[in-house]
Amino acid sequence: MKQLVLQTVICMDKFYYDLHIHSCLSPCGDNDMTPANIAAMSMLKGLQIIAVTDHNSCKNCPAVMAACREYGIIAIPGMELTTSEEVHCLCLFPSLEKAMEFDGFVYEHLIKIPNRKDIFGEQLLYNEEDQIIGEEPNLLIQATDISFDQVYELVTNYGGILIPAHIDKNSFSLLSNLGFISMDNSFRCAEIFQWEQREALLEKHAYLKTCSLISNSDAHRLEAIHEPVFQLQCESLKREDILKSLTFLPSKV
């Protein structure tokens, strides 16, 4: 008697994304990078999924997520964490609650130096009505005392995922600051800034063959937000499914 084997077929759709955008909370971010402006520009450019990842802070995520809801865009709450080695890491979370808990933890580990806004720029906090409600007093582009080796477990404990940022850049990256990618790593997604360099990176760094590779804008100005070029293949637009898709091979384009 033949046994009938049923296989579940998961339907996957493709969605345009940009998961590395800075708001005006980042001192290097243009003051025009308000939550509402980011959401509107993302809609005009045809993006369906974005993440605002300010330096060492998630405090503008509530306003960004509210603005994106108005345009039917899925906003992932996130942060660009700076490790003690000054390696930049994207940390993305399935819920605003978890992101804000992580924000509180990171702030306690940020090296506190008052911001010189005449030198570094303003660090503006916005509410859900796109109104300025304050400024962050401590410089957010400082390193934390969290080492790169700690980040994966830490982010995972908050339900999020770790993505080493712009690994091909010559500063503030895993390769530029640590010099190599160990086979003992645990992250399963990496960001490449210059997408055309991915094959050379895969050839040189074997660990990347175990990872999904993505490319984002790292936008600090509205016009720099990505055009609809790069896509993620996801089961749905639930944030949990989006994060899960980022850790699946093969790489997405």
C-alpha positions as CSV (number, residue, x, y, z in Angstrom):
1,M,0.0,0.0,0.0
2,K,1.5,3.3,-1.1
3,Q,1.7,6.0,1.5
4,L,0.5,9.4,0.5
5,V,3.0,12.1,1.5
6,L,1.6,15.6,1.7
7,Q,4.0,18.5,1.2
8,T,3.2,22.0,2.3
9,V,3.9,24.6,-0.4
10,I,4.7,28.0,1.0
11,C,3.8,30.9,-1.3
12,M,6.5,33.6,-1.3
13,D,6.1,37.1,-2.7
14,K,8.7,39.7,-3.4
15,F,8.8,43.1,-1.8
16,Y,10.9,46.2,-2.4
17,Y,12.9,47.2,0.7
18,D,15.4,49.6,2.2
19,L,16.4,48.5,5.7
20,H,19.1,51.0,6.6
21,I,17.7,54.6,6.8
22,H,18.7,57.3,9.2
23,S,16.3,59.8,10.6
24,C,17.1,63.3,12.0
25,L,17.8,61.7,15.3
26,S,21.2,60.5,13.9
27,P,23.5,63.6,14.1
28,C,24.7,62.8,10.6
29,G,21.1,62.7,9.3
30,D,19.7,65.7,7.5
31,N,17.0,67.6,9.5
32,D,14.6,66.9,6.6
33,M,14.7,63.2,7.5
34,T,11.6,63.5,9.7
35,P,9.4,60.4,10.2
36,A,6.7,61.7,7.9
37,N,9.1,62.7,5.2
38,I,10.8,59.3,5.3
39,A,7.5,57.5,4.9
40,A,6.3,59.8,2.1
41,M,9.6,59.5,0.1
42,S,9.6,55.7,0.6
43,M,6.0,55.6,-0.8
44,L,6.9,57.8,-3.8
45,K,9.9,55.6,-4.5
46,G,7.7,52.5,-4.5
47,L,9.2,50.8,-1.4
48,Q,7.1,48.4,0.6
49,I,9.3,47.6,3.6
50,I,11.7,50.0,5.3
51,A,13.7,50.2,8.6
52,V,14.9,53.4,10.3
53,T,18.1,52.5,12.0
54,D,19.5,55.5,13.9
55,H,22.9,55.3,15.6
56,N,22.5,53.6,18.9
57,S,18.9,54.6,19.3
58,C,15.3,53.4,18.4
59,K,13.6,56.5,19.8
60,N,12.2,57.8,16.5
61,C,10.9,54.3,15.6
62,P,7.4,54.9,17.1
63,A,6.9,58.0,15.0
64,V,8.3,56.3,11.9
65,M,6.0,53.3,12.3
66,A,3.0,55.6,12.7
67,A,3.9,57.6,9.6
68,C,4.4,54.4,7.5
69,R,1.0,53.1,8.5
70,E,-0.5,56.1,6.7
71,Y,1.1,55.0,3.5
72,G,0.7,51.2,3.8
73,I,4.4,50.7,4.2
74,I,5.8,48.2,6.7
75,A,8.3,49.7,9.0
76,I,10.7,47.5,10.9
77,P,11.9,49.0,14.2
78,G,15.7,49.0,14.3
79,M,19.0,50.5,15.3
80,E,22.5,50.8,13.9
81,L,24.5,49.8,17.0
82,T,28.2,50.8,17.3
83,T,30.2,48.1,19.1
84,S,33.2,48.8,21.3
85,E,35.4,48.0,18.2
86,E,33.4,50.7,16.3
87,V,31.8,48.1,14.1
88,H,28.4,49.1,12.9
89,C,25.6,46.5,13.2
90,L,22.0,46.7,12.1
91,C,19.7,45.3,14.8
92,L,16.1,44.7,13.6
93,F,13.2,43.6,15.8
94,P,9.7,42.1,15.2
95,S,8.0,44.5,17.5
96,L,8.3,48.1,18.8
97,E,8.1,46.9,22.4
98,K,11.3,44.7,21.9
99,A,13.1,47.5,20.0
100,M,12.4,50.0,22.8
101,E,13.6,47.5,25.5
102,F,16.8,47.0,23.5
103,D,17.1,50.8,23.1
104,G,17.1,51.2,26.9
105,F,19.7,48.5,27.3
106,V,22.0,50.1,24.7
107,Y,21.7,53.6,26.1
108,E,23.0,52.4,29.4
109,H,26.1,51.0,27.5
110,L,26.6,54.1,25.4
111,I,29.8,56.1,26.2
112,K,28.2,59.4,27.3
113,I,29.7,62.4,25.6
114,P,27.5,65.6,25.2
115,N,26.6,66.2,21.6
116,R,28.2,69.3,20.0
117,K,25.4,70.0,17.5
118,D,27.5,72.9,16.0
119,I,30.0,70.2,14.9
120,F,28.0,66.9,14.6
121,G,24.5,68.1,13.9
122,E,21.2,68.1,15.8
123,Q,19.7,64.9,17.2
124,L,15.9,65.6,16.9
125,L,13.2,63.5,18.6
126,Y,9.7,63.4,16.9
127,N,6.3,62.4,18.0
128,E,3.6,60.6,15.9
129,E,2.3,64.0,14.6
130,D,5.7,64.7,13.1
131,Q,6.4,67.4,15.7
132,I,9.8,67.9,17.4
133,I,9.5,66.9,21.0
134,G,13.1,67.2,22.1
135,E,16.7,66.5,21.4
136,E,19.0,63.7,22.5
137,P,21.7,65.4,24.6
138,N,24.4,62.7,24.3
139,L,26.3,62.1,21.1
140,L,24.8,59.0,19.5
141,I,27.6,58.2,17.1
142,Q,29.9,57.2,20.0
143,A,30.8,53.6,20.5
144,T,29.1,51.5,23.2
145,D,31.0,49.1,25.5
146,I,29.3,46.1,23.8
147,S,31.8,44.0,21.8
148,F,30.9,42.5,18.4
149,D,31.1,39.0,19.9
150,Q,28.3,39.9,22.3
151,V,25.9,41.4,19.8
152,Y,24.4,38.3,18.2
153,E,23.3,36.7,21.5
154,L,22.2,40.1,22.9
155,V,20.0,40.9,19.9
156,T,18.6,37.4,19.7
157,N,17.6,37.6,23.4
158,Y,15.4,40.6,22.4
159,G,13.8,38.6,19.6
160,G,15.7,40.4,16.9
161,I,18.3,39.7,14.2
162,L,21.9,41.0,13.7
163,I,23.1,42.2,10.3
164,P,26.7,43.4,10.2
165,A,26.4,46.7,8.3
166,H,28.1,47.7,5.0
167,I,30.8,45.1,5.5
168,D,32.6,46.3,2.3
169,K,33.0,49.9,3.5
170,N,36.5,51.0,4.5
171,S,35.4,52.3,7.9
172,F,33.0,51.3,10.7
173,S,32.6,47.8,9.2
174,L,33.3,44.2,10.3
175,L,36.1,43.8,7.7
176,S,37.7,47.3,8.0
177,N,37.8,47.2,11.8
178,L,38.3,43.6,12.7
179,G,40.0,42.5,9.4
180,F,38.3,39.2,8.8
181,I,35.0,37.2,9.2
182,S,35.5,34.2,11.5
183,M,33.8,30.9,10.7
184,D,32.7,30.9,14.4
185,N,30.2,33.7,13.8
186,S,26.4,33.1,14.2
187,F,24.8,35.9,12.1
188,R,23.0,34.7,9.0
189,C,22.6,37.9,7.1
190,A,25.1,40.6,6.0
191,E,24.8,44.0,4.3
192,I,26.8,44.8,1.3
193,F,26.9,48.5,0.3
194,Q,28.3,48.0,-3.2
195,W,26.3,45.1,-4.5
196,E,28.5,44.6,-7.5
197,Q,31.3,43.5,-5.1
198,R,29.3,40.6,-3.7
199,E,31.0,37.8,-5.7
200,A,34.4,39.0,-4.8
201,L,33.4,39.1,-1.1
202,L,32.0,35.6,-1.3
203,E,35.1,34.3,-2.9
204,K,37.3,35.9,-0.3
205,H,35.2,35.3,2.9
206,A,33.8,31.7,3.0
207,Y,31.5,32.5,5.9
208,L,29.4,34.8,3.8
209,K,28.3,31.7,1.7
210,T,26.2,30.7,4.8
211,C,24.5,34.1,4.8
212,S,21.8,35.9,3.0
213,L,23.2,39.1,1.5
214,I,21.2,42.4,1.2
215,S,21.9,45.9,0.1
216,N,20.6,49.1,1.6
217,S,21.0,52.8,1.1
218,D,22.4,53.9,4.5
219,A,20.5,57.1,3.6
220,H,21.1,60.3,5.5
221,R,19.2,62.4,3.0
222,L,15.7,61.9,1.5
223,E,17.0,61.6,-2.0
224,A,19.4,58.8,-1.0
225,I,16.7,56.4,0.0
226,H,16.8,53.5,-2.4
227,E,14.8,53.3,-5.6
228,P,12.7,50.0,-6.0
229,V,15.6,47.8,-7.0
230,F,16.3,45.3,-4.3
231,Q,13.6,42.8,-3.2
232,L,13.0,40.4,-0.3
233,Q,11.2,37.2,-0.8
234,C,8.8,36.8,2.1
235,E,5.9,34.6,3.1
236,S,4.0,37.6,4.2
237,L,4.4,41.2,5.3
238,K,4.3,40.3,9.0
239,R,7.4,41.6,10.6
240,E,8.3,38.1,12.0
241,D,8.1,36.7,8.5
242,I,10.2,39.5,7.1
243,L,13.0,39.0,9.7
244,K,12.8,35.2,9.1
245,S,13.3,35.8,5.3
246,L,16.5,37.7,6.0
247,T,18.2,34.7,7.4
248,F,17.3,32.2,4.7
249,L,19.5,31.4,1.7
250,P,19.7,32.0,-1.2
251,S,20.7,35.7,-1.2
252,K,18.0,38.1,-2.4
253,V,18.3,40.7,-5.1
